[in-house]
Amino acid sequence: MSKKKKTPIDWYKNDFVTCALLNYNKPDDPNLTDVYHFVYASQLYGTLFGIYAKFTTSPSPPGGPTTDVTHVYLELLNYEGVVNIGFTGVPYFCPKSLRKNETDTIFFGVQAGIVNPSIDFDINIKLSQGKHTRLKFVRFLYPMVDYMFKKNIRDKQVPDKALKTQTTPSQMPDSVFFDTEFQTRSGVDYFNRVLRQGLAEDPDLSVKDLAINYLKKLITIRCTESNVNLLYH
């Protein structure tokens, strides 16, 4: 008997989301002090990493018909891979009130080769009891320290041409790791990769400035962002 061929899922017509129940009662275990919710995962430089969030509410614990989310703590865990990923820069919270009919969004930066797994900052989201509120997380990757570049110079360089032979040449950095997200190499030559979504197109810009540029563009679904429903019951 032949099996009926399953129709592939349409990634653009479905809502892929995780949920965070903010008044979740943690297990009665004296060794447990806080509740962190899984909010984001990605893979860079061959390293798989995940990010967990702890949300602070006012009042705390939440009570009444509404509650405000006032602060968030993010913890980054490198699951596997030889290159550690860590937070960099100052996160930027963009409330939906600044973007008509859009979603509350947290933008954050990461970088390889640094040890900075924790970051926290203020946000302002009002939750209504019995309803969910969407929160989006968007990640920007900054180049490794030795591979920082000036946008005005990189813009003049041709991606498929060896950097040392260009009108504005660059030499391969003498570094421990090669930045495979921003460049590629072949023997003694190395080349710029075309910057894809989620890579800092200008490392001199803050996370907030990158976010402002991001919001002006038509963005496709990639592993640079995740959607989380905040639930308050």
N, C-alpha and C positions, 0 to 999 in steps of 0.2 A: 504494500500500500504506500503510495507516494504521499509525502507530507506536504501540506499546504504551505506555500512560501509566505513567510511573515513579512508584512510591509515594514520597511525601515522607519524608525521614528523620525519625525520632523523636528529638528532641534530648534527651529525658529517659531514653531507653532505650539510649543509646550512651555509650561512654567517650571523651570528647574530651580528649586529653592530648598533651603534648610530652615529650620525653625528654632527659636530660642524662647523658652517659656520663662519669663522673668520672675514669676513668683513660684518657681519650682522649689519644692522642699527637698533639700539634699538628704541622703540617707542618714539615719541616726547613727553616725560613726564619729567619735571624738577626734579621729585622725583627719577628718575632712573639714577644712576651714572655709573654702570658697567654691563657687560653681562657675566653671568656665565653659562656654559654648563654642562648638566648632563652627567657624565662619568662613574659612578660606583655605585652599590648598593649590599648590602649583609645583612645577618642576623646572629648575634652572640650573645650568651647568651640570646636569646629571644628578642634581640633588633634589629629592622629593621633600617638601616641607609643608607644614600645616600651621594655621594660625587660629588661636582660641581667644575668646573675648569674655571679659567679666564686665557686666553693666551695673552702674550705681544708679539707684532711683531715689527720688524725693517725693513723698516721704519714704523712708526705708525702715522696715519692709514696706512694700507698696500696699496701699489700702484706699478704699473709696472708689468712686466711679472713674477717676482718672489718676494717672501718675506720670511724673516726668523722669526721663532718662537724662541724667546730668553729666555722667562721666563714663569713660570706657577704658579698660585695661586690656592691652593686647599682648599675648605671649606667642612667640614663634618657636616651633619645634622642628629641627632638622631630623627627618626620619632616617634617611639613608643618603649616601653620597659622600665624596671626599672634600667638597668645598662647602663651608658653612655660609649660610645666608643670614643676614641680620637686618634690623631696621636702620634706616638712615633718614635724616631730615625731620621736619616737623609735620605731622599729619594735618590734613585739612578737612574739616567737616563742612559740607555744603548742604544747608537745609533746603527742603523742597520749596520753601517760600521764595527762594531766589531763582527757582527754575519752574515756571508754571507747568502744572500737571506732570512734574517729574518726581523723582524719588530722593529721599534723604540719602546722602552719599558720604562715605568716609574714604578719602584718598590717602594712601600711605606709600612711602618709599622703602625699597630694600636694596641691598648691595651685597655682593659676594666678598668673602675674605675678611669680614668684620664680625666681632662678637658683640651683638647688641640684641638679645632676644626679647626685651621687654620695653614697652612704651605705653604711656597713658596720656589722656587729654580730655578736655571738656567737650560735650555735645549738648544738644537741647532738642529732645524729641518727646512730644506728649502722646501718651498711650491712653486709649479708652478701654475700659474693662469689657471683656468679651469680644474684642476685635483685634485684628492683627495690623501691624504697621510695617511696611517694607523698608528695609535698610540695605543699601548697596555698598559693597566694599570694592575699591579699585586700586590695583597695585601698579606702581611705577618702578622699573628697574634702572638703577644708576650704574654706570660702568665701574669696573674695578678701579681702585685708586690710581694705578699706573697707566690706565687706559682712558683717563679723562680727556676730553677733547673740546675744542672751541667750535661752536656751531658754524660760524662764518667761514672757518677753514674747511671743515668737513663738507659743507655744502658745495664747495668748489671741486672736491675730489670725486673721481669716477669710481663707483663701487667695484667694477670688475677689472680694475687696473692696479697693478702693484703700487703701494703707497710711496715707496722710495723713488719711483720714477715719475711721479706726478708733478704738475706745476707748483703745487704746494705740498712738498714731500713730507713724509713722516717716517721715522725709524721705529722698528719693533722694540718695545720697551724691554729692558733687562729685568724681567720680573719672574717670580716663582711660578705663577699661573698665567696662562694665556686666556684672554677674554673671548670665549667662543660665542657669546651672545651678540657682541658688537662687531667682531672681526672674524675672519677666517684666514688660514695660512696654508702655504705649500712650500716646504723647504725654507729657503732664506727669504721668501717673499710673503707679505701679508696684505690683506685687502679689507676694505670696509664692507660690512654686510648692509643690505638695505634695512633701514630701521623699521621694524614692525610695531604694531600696536603694543603699548605697554612698556616700551623702551624710552628712556628719557632722551628726547630729541635734542635737548640742550642741558647738559649736566650742571651748568651754572644757574639754572632756574630752580626755585624752591618747589616743593610739592604743590603748594597753592598755585603758583604760576603755571606749572605743568597741567594742573587740574583745569584751570581756566581755558587753556588751549584745547584740552581734551573735550570740554563741554561744547566747543564750537564745531567739532568734527562729527561726521557720520560714523558711528562706532559699530563694528560687527561683534558677534559673540565670540569671545576667546577666553582663555584661562587667566586673563588679567583681571577679571571681575567675578564677584559672586553675589547672590541675592539671599537675604536673610529676612524671614518674617519674625518680628518681635511680637510675642504673645503675652497678654496680661489678662488672666482669668480671675 
